[in-house]
């Protein structure tokens, strides 16, 4: 069975991140919007501040994608905290 190949505008996307960048026409620093597991509370607040500033400068699908990443990452963290409690 052949794997499915994804193309956007004639260019093959090899990873989900490449697909997103090709589809939106913009490179988005995904970690800026989702964070990392080892970030401190202070680093998280600084990162979220920067992400919100960047969201204001983005438009259309890129802004929607960045916003969705932030909300999904936050919901995932809350579920993890509740499960650990």
C-alpha positions in Angstrom: 0.0 0.0 0.0 1.4 3.4 -1.0 1.4 6.2 1.6 -0.7 9.2 0.9 1.2 12.2 -0.3 0.0 15.7 0.4 0.6 18.5 -2.2 -0.1 22.2 -1.8 0.3 24.4 -4.9 2.3 21.6 -6.6 4.8 21.2 -3.7 4.9 18.1 -1.6 4.5 18.5 2.2 6.5 15.9 4.0 5.4 16.8 7.6 2.3 18.3 9.1 4.2 21.5 9.8 5.3 21.8 6.1 1.7 21.2 5.1 0.5 24.0 7.4 3.2 26.4 6.2 2.4 25.7 2.5 -1.4 25.9 3.1 -1.2 29.2 5.0 1.6 30.7 3.0 3.4 31.7 6.2 5.8 30.0 8.5 4.5 29.9 12.1 6.6 29.1 15.1 4.4 26.5 16.5 6.3 26.3 19.8 5.5 30.0 20.3 1.8 29.2 20.5 1.9 25.9 22.3 4.9 26.3 24.6 7.0 23.5 25.9 6.6 21.2 28.9 9.7 22.5 30.7 9.0 26.2 30.6 8.7 28.1 33.8 5.5 30.1 34.7 7.4 33.3 34.0 8.6 32.1 30.6 5.0 30.9 29.8 3.6 34.4 30.5 6.3 36.1 28.4 5.7 33.6 25.5 1.9 34.1 25.6 2.4 37.9 25.6 4.6 37.6 22.5 2.2 35.1 20.8 -0.8 37.5 21.4 1.2 40.4 19.8 2.0 38.2 16.8 -1.6 37.1 16.5 -2.6 40.8 16.2 -0.2 41.1 13.2 -1.4 38.0 11.4 -4.5 37.8 9.3 -6.9 35.2 8.0 -6.1 31.6 8.3 -2.7 32.1 10.0 -4.3 34.0 12.8 -7.0 31.4 13.2 -4.4 28.6 13.3 -2.2 30.4 15.8 -5.2 31.1 18.1 -6.4 27.5 17.8 -3.0 26.2 18.7 -2.9 28.4 21.9 -6.4 27.2 23.0 -5.8 23.6 22.3 -2.4 23.6 24.1 -4.0 25.3 27.1 -6.9 22.8 27.3 -4.5 20.0 27.1 -2.5 21.4 30.0 -5.6 21.8 32.2 -6.6 18.2 31.5 -3.1 17.0 32.5 -3.2 19.0 35.7 -6.6 17.7 36.6 -5.5 14.1 35.9 -2.5 14.6 38.1 -4.5 16.0 41.0 
